[in-house]
């Protein structure tokens, strides 16, 4: 067994290093652990922030920048098992990683933030990794390794944004409208979930070509936010002045105001990301208190989801045979190029690194 890793000193994408380790360096599982041979790793915007030393906004995550293996989302196969397993995995089982390894059910707690893969814990951009038995979920059999690697953050975050406020087993459905911002992994996962559940889906992008791809996936309406900068008004027009029941808010500082214009009375804005920025422009303040009151809005921060909701989502995906949308697959040797490509924002759906060819 050959142990290879990509390591970042959190000092920039150009400085990622590909390391080869001597024979015998593969870690071995101990009590209640399993060794996983990693087959595919999907990338998230968070991974680029970690590599650039910019992921410091969670208090439970240290601001120190020691070298570490990045990335959190993988699909692999169990290679060896330790003793006294609390989850009865066996050699040969196909598995996916959970993001916050200790978050098993319910609301995430501060302590769980210290169990995030790819920071603060060692990530998955390597050929082998040991996991606690509870830090893995069974891979749906119909999905390829590349497809399954796309589920842990993007799909689970979309699932929790849309269904996390509902009891287990209940999903969005007909008569509801979901608004997706952009065409990255979370937004496209949300589109697939909404479409499969029978809800209406509206999606925004600055690219007409990407919007056409979204229509082919089942989007009911598309909006180019460059040609329609006041897209909140357009959402109201498209919904007969009702607004979107759920908004996956991935933009942040420059999009939240429009989301408040697009939301329905009693609607939910799921705050996920900040690709448009983390702070308002000078002189541009969003009075969240007033805007939330205006339409009785619920504003909910989303930090992925627990293991049991991940498993719930996998059941829904299997029932509807949902296949994640993969934009491009890079070989393991080109991990640096893959992260740069993701950071460029040119992708539609997910970017994946195939660890084992």
N, C-alpha and C positions, 0 to 999 in steps of 0.2 A: 504494500500500500504506500502510495506516494502522497505526501502532505504538501500541498501548495496553498498559499494565502496571498490575498491582496491586502496591503496594510497602508493606512493613512496616518500621518502625523498631524492631521487636521490643519494643514498649511497650504491647501490648494489642490485642485484636480490634477494639475501637471505633476505633482510630487507623489502620487500614489506609487507604491512599490510592489512588485510581484516577487514573492519570496518562495524559494524551494527549500524544504527541510530534509535533513538526513533520514535515512531509513530508520524506522522504529519511533518516529516522532508523532505518529498518530495517537491521539489520546484514547484512553480506555474507559468505558463506563464503570461507575461505582454503584453503590446502593441506589435503587430507584432512578437509574439513568440508562440511556441508550446511546449508542454511537450511530450517527447517521452519515451515510455517504451522500453528499450533496450533488444533485443532478442539474438543477436550474435555479437561478436567482433572479427575481424581478426587482426593478429599481423604482425608487420613490424620490420625490423632490427632496425629502428629508435627507436622503443619502448624500446628495450634493452639498447640502448645508453642513453636514457633519464633516465632510472632506475638506470644506473650505473654512472650518472653524467658526461657523456662524450659528450653530444649533445650541444656544445657551439660554433660551427663554423659559425653560421649565426649571423651577427652583430645586426640584428633586434631582435634577441632572447637574452634575458638577460642571463648573465652568473651566476646569482644568482641561488641557488638550493633550493627553498622552497618546502615543501611537495605539491604534486599534484596528481590528478587522471591521470594515464597514458593512452595511446592508442588513436587512432584517427578514426578508421574505424569500423563502426557499421551498422547493419540493425535493425530496430525496427518498432514500430507501434505508431501512434499518439494517445495519451491518453487524452489530453485536449488542447484547443486552447485559445489564448488570444484575444484581441480586435484589430480591424483595421488591418487585415492581408493583406500584400501586395502580398502574394502568397496564393491562396485560399485552403489551406489544411483543411481537416476535420478529425474528430475523426475516427479512424479505418484505415486511409491511411498507407500503408507500405512505409517506407522511408529509405534512406541511408544518412549518413553524408558526407559533403564535407570536405576536409582536411583543407585548408586555408579558413575560413568561409567567409571572405570578398572578395575573389577572384572570381568574377562573370563572367568576360569576358576579353579577351585580355591578354597582357603581365602582369605577376605578378609584383607588385610594392613593395617597401620596407615596406610600411604601411601594406600590406597584410600579411607580415611575422609575424606580431604580432597577427594574428588571427588563428594561427595553433592550432589544437586540440592536446591535450596531451603534450603540451609545445609550447608556453607559456600559452595557455588557458587550463582550466580543460578538461580532456579527457573523454573517453566514457566507461572505464572499471567500470561500475556501473549499477545499475538497472534502474535508471531514469536520464534524463538530459533535460534541457530546451535549445532549439535552436532558433535562428532567423529564420524566415520563408524562407529566401533566403539561409540558410546554409544546406538545405536538397535537395535531388533529389528523384524522384519517383522510387520505386523498380520495376524492370521488373517482371510481374506477374508469369512468368514461373520459376523463381529462388526461391529456398528455402531461408530462413533467413540466414543460414550458408553460402550458396553460395554468396548471395548478399553482405554480410559483407566483402567479399574479393575484391570488386571493387574499393573503394574510392582511395586508394594509388596505389596498385600494378597494377591494370588494367588501371587506368587513366594515370599513369606514362608511362606504355608501349604504350598506345594509343598516347600520346603526343610525345613520342620518335619516333614513326613510322609515325604518321600523323600530328603532330603539326605544321610542317612547310608548310603544304598544306592548301588551303582554306577549310572552313567548307564544308562537304559533299564529299570531295575527299579523297580516301584512297590508300594505297599501293596496288599494283596489280601484275598481271602476268608480267614476265620479270624482276622483281626486286628481290633482295636477301637480307634477313634480317639475321644478326648474333646475336644470343643471348648468353650471358655469364652466365653460371651457370644454376641451375634449381630451383631457388627461385621463389617467387611470381611474380616479375616483368618479369623475363625471360620466365616463363611458360605462363603468360598472353600474352606476345609478340608472343610466338610461336602459341598460339591459334588464335590471331588476324591475323598473317601472313598467317597461313594455311587457315583460312576462306576466306581471300581476294584473295587467289590464288598465293601469292608470295612464293618463295623458302625460306626455313628456315634452317639455320645451327646453331647447339647448342653445347656448350662446357661444360664439367664437368670433375671432377677427378674420377667419379664413372661410371663404365661400366653398372651397374644395372640401374642407373638413366638415362643414355643415351638410354638404351633399352626402358624405359618408354617414353622418349621423342620421339623415333621412332614410338611408338604405337600411339602417339598423332599427328603424321603427320610430324615430322622433316624429311627433305630430306637428311641431312647429320649430322653426329655427330662426335665430336673430343674429345678424352681424353687428356686434357692438361698436365697431368702428364707423360703419355707415349709419347706425342707429344708436348714438351715444346715450340717449334717454330711453334705454331699452325697458326700463320699468313701466313706462307708459305703454309700450308695445305689448308687454305681457298682459296688462289690463285690457287692452283692446282685444287680444286673442282669446281672452277668457271671459268675454262679455262683462268686463268690469268687476269680475270676482277676484282675480289674482291667483297666484300659485299657492297651494296648500302647504307645500314643502319646498324649501330652497336649499340646495347644496352650495353654501357660500364658500367658495375656494379662493376668491380673489383677495379679500381683505380690505385694506384701507380705501381703495379706489372703487370698490364695487358695493360695499355695504349699504351706502345711501340708496343706490338703485334697487337693492334687494328690499329695502323697506318700502319703496314705491311699488314693488311688484308683488308683495306678499298679500295673501287674503286675510280677512278678519279671522282672528284666532289661529293664524298660520304659524308654522315652525320654520325658523331660519337656523339651519345647522351650520355652525361656524367651524370650518375644517382647516382652511389654509389661508395663505396670505401672499399669493404669487404676484399681486399688484402692489405689495408693500405692507409693512407692519405698522406704520404711523401715518396719520393724515398729512396731506400737503400743508405747508405753512398758510395759516389763515383759513383753512378748510376744516371745520370741526363738525363731527356728527353727533348730534344730541340724541344718544341712544335711548335715554329715558323717555323723552317726549315721543320719539318715533315708535317705540314699543307700545306706549299707551295708545297711540293714535288708532291702531287696529288690533289691540289686545294680542300682541305678538309674543311668542315664546322664542327666546334666543338661547340656543343650546350649544355649548362647546362639545366637540366630538374628538375624543382621543382613542380612536379605534374602538375595540369592543372586547368583551370577555370571551373565554374559550367556549362556553356553552352557546353563546349567540353565533359564534363562528360555525359550530356544528349545526345549529339551526339553519344558517344560511346555506351550508353545503347541501342539506336536504332539499331546500328550495331549488338550488341550482341543478341538482340531480333530477328532481321532478320535472323541471322545465328544460333540461338538457342545455343549459346556458354555457356557452363557450366564451371565455374572456377574449377581448380583442387585443392581439399582439401586433404592435407596429413593426418591430424589428428585433431580430435575435443576433447577438454578438457571441463570438467564441470567448472562452475564459481568458485567453491571452490578450484580448482587446477590451478588457474591463474599463480601462481608463477612457478609451474612445466611447464606450457605451454611456458612461456617466456624463461625458461632455455632450453627447448627443441629446440625452435627456434634458440637461441644463439649457440647451439651446431652445427648447420649447417647440421643436418642429414635429414632435411625435403625435400620433393619434392612438390613444389607448396606452398599452404598456410596452416598455422596453425590457428585454430579458437577456441575461447572460447565461449561456449554456455551459455549465461547468464541466460536465462529462459528455464528450462527443460520441 
